[in-house]
Amino acid sequence: MKDNGFVDWTSLPDDAMIQLFSLLNYHDRANLSATCKAWRIVGASKCLWTSLDLRGYKFNITMAVSLSPRCVNLQQVRFRGAESADAINHLNAMNLRDISGDSITDDTLTMLVSRHKDLRCIQVGPDDKVTSGSIKAIAFYCPKLKQLRLSGIKDVLPDSINALANYCPNLVDIG
């Protein structure tokens, strides 16, 4: 505390600041990180960027590009809406393991799985835009997949189910 009675927030211990930052949503965390050098360093902590819940916010390509440097260790993302789903492809999230959301198109889902081959869990829907083509892409690109939940899909052909059986040996939960 300074002599004038005000708290110098930049002098708090890093672990206390990380705890405070962890209580914020991704948008507020990114904005707070831009206020000063000390908070930029704390705001870039890897532990703050392993999971993103984008469901309550407008998330677009511009926001994804600005967050991309922080998302190297991103493992889990939740999204809502086609624009958010498209924007996820612009995150630098090479360790993505879990995606969950709705309003995703066949092309976007195929692009996501082709870029994130370490996915273990995919939950999307209800969507009538997902077809057997993207299910086959999931099978080919995600050999480590353990859980696949799709709702409201347009069609499921036998060859897509066979692809999952042949290329996803760890798949134990499908619905």
Residue frames relative to the residue before (quaternion, step in Angstrom):
aa qw qx qy qz dx dy dz
M 1.0000 0.0000 0.0000 0.0000 0.00 0.00 0.00
K 0.3952 -0.7138 0.5297 0.2319 3.54 -1.01 0.83
D 0.6947 -0.4886 0.3413 0.4026 3.53 -1.32 0.29
N 0.6811 0.5046 -0.2982 0.4388 3.59 1.04 -0.65
G 0.6008 -0.6031 0.3411 0.3987 3.62 1.28 0.11
F 0.5965 0.5592 -0.3673 0.4434 3.60 1.26 -0.02
V 0.4407 -0.6818 0.5222 0.2614 3.54 -1.12 0.71
D 0.2946 -0.7156 0.6048 0.1878 3.55 -1.01 0.85
W 0.2765 -0.8134 0.4936 0.1351 3.57 -0.02 1.34
T 0.6350 0.5483 -0.3400 0.4248 3.58 1.08 -0.59
S 0.6792 0.4879 -0.3005 0.4587 3.59 1.18 -0.30
L 0.4228 0.6879 -0.4833 0.3383 3.62 1.22 0.13
P 0.5846 -0.5731 0.4258 0.3854 3.62 -1.10 0.55
D 0.6217 -0.5835 0.3788 0.3600 3.58 -1.09 0.75
D 0.6609 0.5135 -0.3325 0.4346 3.61 0.90 -0.82
A 0.6284 0.5116 -0.3343 0.4813 3.60 1.09 -0.64
M 0.6598 0.5000 -0.3062 0.4700 3.59 0.98 -0.81
I 0.6298 0.5205 -0.3379 0.4672 3.58 1.00 -0.76
Q 0.6291 0.5248 -0.3318 0.4677 3.58 1.01 -0.77
L 0.6594 0.4937 -0.3062 0.4772 3.60 0.95 -0.83
F 0.6535 0.5139 -0.3090 0.4619 3.59 0.92 -0.90
S 0.6471 0.5468 -0.3247 0.4206 3.59 0.99 -0.81
L 0.6348 0.5335 -0.3288 0.4519 3.59 1.19 -0.39
L 0.6314 0.5489 -0.3193 0.4450 3.58 1.28 -0.27
N 0.5019 -0.6009 0.5072 0.3602 3.56 -1.21 0.39
Y 0.7095 -0.4818 0.2954 0.4209 3.57 -1.23 0.38
H 0.6484 0.5355 -0.3251 0.4326 3.60 0.97 -0.81
D 0.6920 0.4585 -0.2741 0.4856 3.60 0.86 -0.94
R 0.6133 0.5499 -0.3394 0.4542 3.57 1.06 -0.74
A 0.6710 0.4867 -0.2952 0.4751 3.58 0.93 -0.89
N 0.6573 0.5063 -0.3139 0.4616 3.59 0.96 -0.81
L 0.6598 0.4999 -0.3094 0.4680 3.58 0.93 -0.86
S 0.6257 0.5513 -0.3313 0.4413 3.57 1.06 -0.72
A 0.6715 0.5115 -0.2925 0.4492 3.57 1.16 -0.50
T 0.5430 0.6737 -0.3862 0.3196 3.62 1.22 -0.11
C 0.8029 -0.0930 0.0740 0.5842 3.60 1.01 -0.69
K 0.6920 -0.4963 0.3325 0.4053 3.55 -1.28 0.37
A 0.6515 0.5275 -0.3238 0.4386 3.61 0.89 -0.89
W 0.7147 0.4335 -0.2581 0.4844 3.58 0.91 -0.88
R 0.5639 0.5685 -0.3904 0.4543 3.60 1.16 -0.44
I 0.6543 0.5070 -0.3082 0.4690 3.58 0.99 -0.85
V 0.6738 0.4752 -0.2932 0.4839 3.58 0.90 -0.92
G 0.6803 0.5156 -0.2834 0.4370 3.58 0.94 -0.91
A 0.6607 0.4886 -0.3045 0.4817 3.57 1.23 -0.33
S 0.3679 0.7471 -0.4833 0.2702 3.61 1.25 0.06
K 0.5473 -0.6642 0.4137 0.2970 3.54 -0.83 1.05
C 0.6526 0.5493 -0.3232 0.4098 3.58 0.96 -0.81
L 0.6389 0.5358 -0.3292 0.4431 3.61 1.17 -0.43
W 0.7657 0.3741 -0.1671 0.4958 3.57 1.19 -0.45
T 0.3892 0.7116 -0.5005 0.3027 3.60 0.99 0.74
S 0.7849 0.1676 -0.0859 0.5903 3.58 1.24 -0.41
L 0.0514 -0.7827 0.6198 0.0234 3.56 -1.04 0.83
D 0.1218 -0.7529 0.6427 0.0720 3.53 -0.96 0.93
L 0.1013 -0.8425 0.5290 -0.0053 3.54 -0.21 1.32
R 0.4145 0.7740 -0.4245 0.2211 3.58 1.27 -0.12
G 0.7535 0.4131 -0.2278 0.4580 3.59 0.96 -0.70
Y 0.7277 0.4131 -0.2076 0.5066 3.58 1.26 0.00
K 0.4973 -0.5928 0.5252 0.3541 3.50 -1.25 0.42
F 0.0011 0.7957 -0.6028 0.0594 3.55 -0.58 1.17
N 0.0354 0.8138 -0.5745 0.0798 3.54 -0.58 1.18
I 0.7568 -0.3922 0.2668 0.4498 3.56 -1.31 0.01
T 0.6237 0.5471 -0.3421 0.4412 3.61 0.98 -0.80
M 0.6761 0.4735 -0.2907 0.4839 3.59 0.91 -0.90
A 0.6333 0.5381 -0.3312 0.4468 3.59 1.00 -0.80
V 0.6539 0.5088 -0.3139 0.4637 3.57 0.93 -0.86
S 0.6760 0.4872 -0.3041 0.4617 3.60 0.95 -0.81
L 0.7017 0.4443 -0.2687 0.4878 3.62 1.10 -0.62
S 0.4567 0.7529 -0.4078 0.2414 3.55 1.18 -0.53
P 0.6750 0.4895 -0.3360 0.4379 3.67 0.78 -0.80
R 0.6699 0.5000 -0.2995 0.4599 3.61 1.12 -0.56
C 0.6989 0.5377 -0.2485 0.4007 3.58 1.17 -0.56
V 0.2657 0.7897 -0.5146 0.2024 3.58 1.16 0.41
N 0.7690 0.3368 -0.1757 0.5141 3.60 1.02 -0.77
L 0.3226 0.7671 -0.4961 0.2479 3.58 1.25 0.29
Q 0.1099 -0.8172 0.5650 0.0281 3.57 -0.80 1.03
Q 0.8056 0.1736 -0.0565 0.5637 3.57 1.08 -0.68
V 0.0367 0.7918 -0.6086 0.0361 3.56 -0.94 0.89
R 0.1466 -0.7485 0.6443 0.0561 3.52 -1.10 0.91
F 0.0186 0.8220 -0.5671 0.0486 3.59 -0.80 0.92
R 0.1385 -0.7493 0.6386 0.1074 3.51 -1.35 0.29
G 0.8017 0.2841 -0.2266 0.4745 3.53 -0.77 1.03
A 0.6185 -0.5910 0.3957 0.3342 3.50 -1.21 0.73
E 0.6413 0.5294 -0.3380 0.4407 3.61 0.97 -0.79
S 0.6466 0.5043 -0.3156 0.4775 3.59 0.99 -0.80
A 0.6396 0.5292 -0.3250 0.4529 3.58 0.94 -0.87
D 0.6550 0.5022 -0.3096 0.4721 3.59 0.94 -0.86
A 0.6701 0.5271 -0.2975 0.4297 3.58 0.95 -0.89
I 0.5617 0.6153 -0.3898 0.3923 3.60 1.09 -0.61
N 0.6079 0.5729 -0.3456 0.4276 3.58 1.10 -0.65
H 0.6879 0.4740 -0.2794 0.4733 3.60 1.20 -0.35
L 0.5071 0.6065 -0.4408 0.4251 3.59 1.25 0.18
N 0.4012 -0.6866 0.5483 0.2586 3.56 -1.10 0.67
A 0.2601 0.8014 -0.4818 0.2410 3.55 0.71 1.16
M 0.0342 -0.8569 0.5141 -0.0124 3.55 0.43 1.20
N 0.7141 0.4271 -0.2501 0.4950 3.61 1.23 -0.33
L 0.2824 0.7948 -0.4996 0.1972 3.58 1.22 0.35
R 0.1252 -0.8215 0.5561 0.0139 3.56 -0.76 1.13
D 0.8145 0.1711 -0.0133 0.5542 3.56 1.07 -0.74
I 0.0367 0.7765 -0.6284 0.0287 3.58 -0.79 1.03
S 0.0236 0.7849 -0.6172 0.0492 3.51 -1.08 0.81
G 0.3599 0.7431 -0.5110 0.2391 3.55 -0.81 0.95
D 0.3673 -0.7127 0.5499 0.2340 3.50 -1.33 -0.21
S 0.7892 0.3285 -0.2564 0.4510 3.52 -1.40 0.15
I 0.3708 0.7060 -0.5111 0.3207 3.53 0.83 0.99
T 0.3594 -0.7283 0.5400 0.2208 3.55 -1.02 0.77
D 0.6870 -0.4715 0.3698 0.4111 3.52 -1.32 0.33
D 0.6801 0.4993 -0.2873 0.4535 3.58 0.87 -0.98
T 0.6676 0.4977 -0.3054 0.4619 3.59 0.93 -0.87
L 0.6465 0.5091 -0.3231 0.4675 3.59 0.95 -0.83
T 0.6449 0.5135 -0.3172 0.4688 3.59 0.96 -0.84
M 0.6524 0.5045 -0.3092 0.4735 3.59 0.98 -0.84
L 0.6406 0.5325 -0.3261 0.4469 3.61 0.95 -0.86
V 0.7215 0.4414 -0.2724 0.4587 3.58 0.74 -0.97
S 0.6333 0.5256 -0.3495 0.4477 3.60 1.08 -0.57
R 0.7076 0.4391 -0.2574 0.4902 3.61 1.14 -0.55
H 0.7682 0.2944 -0.1449 0.5498 3.58 1.18 -0.51
K 0.0485 -0.8741 0.4829 -0.0214 3.52 0.46 1.28
D 0.6361 0.5212 -0.3360 0.4592 3.60 1.26 -0.11
L 0.3177 0.7682 -0.5038 0.2349 3.60 1.22 0.26
R 0.1953 -0.7778 0.5919 0.0807 3.53 -1.02 0.96
C 0.8001 0.1364 -0.0353 0.5831 3.56 1.16 -0.67
I 0.0051 0.7722 -0.6344 0.0347 3.56 -0.87 1.02
Q 0.0590 0.7741 -0.6261 0.0736 3.54 -0.79 1.10
V 0.1701 0.7880 -0.5723 0.1502 3.57 -0.44 1.19
G 0.5574 0.6001 -0.4661 0.3345 3.51 -1.20 0.61
P 0.5644 -0.0546 -0.7975 -0.2063 1.51 -2.41 0.28
D 0.0440 0.7908 -0.6037 0.0906 3.51 -0.82 1.07
D 0.2174 -0.7616 0.5910 0.1529 3.54 -0.97 0.78
K 0.5589 0.6143 -0.3766 0.4104 3.56 1.29 0.28
V 0.5886 0.5557 -0.3666 0.4586 3.59 1.29 -0.12
T 0.0863 -0.8165 0.5709 -0.0014 3.55 -0.79 1.07
S 0.7330 -0.3960 0.3167 0.4533 3.53 -1.34 -0.08
G 0.5723 0.6053 -0.3778 0.4041 3.59 1.12 -0.57
S 0.7112 0.4169 -0.2734 0.4956 3.60 0.87 -0.84
I 0.5800 0.5512 -0.3864 0.4587 3.61 1.14 -0.47
K 0.6404 0.4986 -0.3219 0.4875 3.59 1.02 -0.75
A 0.6218 0.5286 -0.3421 0.4657 3.61 1.02 -0.73
I 0.6074 0.5379 -0.3455 0.4715 3.58 1.01 -0.79
A 0.6663 0.5133 -0.3032 0.4479 3.58 0.86 -0.95
F 0.7123 0.4683 -0.2637 0.4514 3.59 0.85 -0.96
Y 0.7747 0.3901 -0.1923 0.4590 3.59 0.91 -0.89
C 0.7766 0.3432 -0.1635 0.5023 3.62 1.12 -0.51
P 0.0192 -0.8481 0.5295 0.0004 3.61 0.49 1.11
K 0.6653 0.5028 -0.3025 0.4615 3.62 1.19 -0.36
L 0.3803 0.7625 -0.4550 0.2589 3.58 1.32 -0.02
K 0.1610 -0.7918 0.5861 0.0604 3.55 -0.96 0.99
Q 0.8060 0.1292 -0.0419 0.5762 3.57 1.07 -0.75
L 0.0059 0.7799 -0.6246 0.0388 3.56 -0.93 0.98
R 0.0358 0.7830 -0.6163 0.0761 3.55 -0.65 1.18
L 0.0573 0.7808 -0.6153 0.0923 3.55 -0.60 1.19
S 0.0174 -0.8043 0.5935 0.0230 3.58 -0.87 0.84
G 0.8276 0.2185 -0.1863 0.4823 3.51 -1.12 0.79
I 0.3103 0.7775 -0.5056 0.2087 3.60 1.11 0.48
K 0.6167 -0.6101 0.3820 0.3186 3.51 -1.19 0.70
D 0.7831 -0.1627 0.1330 0.5853 3.57 0.84 -0.93
V 0.1147 -0.7510 0.6440 0.0901 3.53 -1.24 0.49
L 0.1336 -0.8020 0.5807 0.0403 3.53 -0.54 1.20
P 0.6554 -0.5482 0.3453 0.3881 3.59 -1.10 0.60
D 0.6450 0.5346 -0.3464 0.4222 3.62 0.97 -0.72
S 0.6276 0.5156 -0.3521 0.4650 3.62 1.10 -0.52
I 0.6317 0.5067 -0.3279 0.4865 3.60 1.05 -0.70
N 0.6384 0.5182 -0.3160 0.4733 3.59 1.02 -0.79
A 0.6282 0.5309 -0.3364 0.4587 3.59 1.02 -0.77
L 0.6353 0.5125 -0.3299 0.4742 3.58 0.97 -0.81
A 0.6655 0.5076 -0.3026 0.4559 3.58 0.92 -0.90
N 0.7189 0.4653 -0.2508 0.4514 3.59 0.98 -0.85
Y 0.8126 0.3221 -0.1338 0.4669 3.59 0.91 -0.88
C 0.7250 0.3657 -0.2317 0.5357 3.62 1.22 -0.19
P 0.0842 -0.8573 0.5062 0.0405 3.59 0.42 1.18
N 0.6842 0.4855 -0.2874 0.4622 3.61 1.17 -0.45
L 0.4539 0.7042 -0.4421 0.3203 3.59 1.28 -0.07
V 0.0095 0.8266 -0.5597 0.0580 3.56 -0.48 1.22
D 0.7667 0.2580 -0.1380 0.5715 3.59 1.24 -0.34
I 0.1414 0.7802 -0.5946 0.1330 3.56 -0.45 1.19
G 0.1179 0.7998 -0.5776 0.1136 3.54 -0.91 0.91
